Amino acid sequence: MGNFKLFVLLFLATYSVFGQTKAEKKEAQYAEIKELIASGEFVFVADRAIPRGGSSISLVTNPNYLKVVNDSTTAYMPFFGERFAGGGFGEPGAIAFETKIEDQMVKYDDKKDKITIKFSAKNNYDRFGLVLEIGRSGWANLLIRSIDRSTISYYGRVMPLESNLASP
């Protein structure tokens, strides 16, 4: 009977240590993502595009990125969806821009370990509203609204700029 009590005690002690370690790991992941976003220098690279009313499309072999460097942003995101206007001569088919960030708002939801970044960007042909929701592990969802195109979402990861191999 003594061995059984010892076994149960060791099991409970081991279980509580690993349980705390998992919670601490989640907390550390979220703190790392918060620090990355606060630095103002990161990149989002998508694995999947989800057009409005369409099926998920793999972007693993398609170059794509949304870079944020302080108050500027650069993007090249493949677009799969409906165009409401014909577009201008020389306009890329992808959502592409290099501009200053406008109307930026960053919200930290520490209860859900989620960060939401909203901002506007524009190019010579269109104006875009972007919402980037980032989870504690860096996986994120990017929603892009446009005046001339249907809304599209992208699913991928947020990471430090130097770790991104997909963008120029």
Secondary structure, DSSP 8 states (H G I E B T S, - for coil): -HHHHHHHHHHHHHHHHHHHHHHHHHHHHHHHHHHHHHHTEEEEEEEEEEETTS--EE-TTS--EEEEETTEEEEEE---S-BSS---TT--SSEEEEEE-EEEEEEEETTTTEEEEEEEEE-SS-EEEEEEEEETTSEEEEEEEESSB--EEEEEEEE-GGG--S--
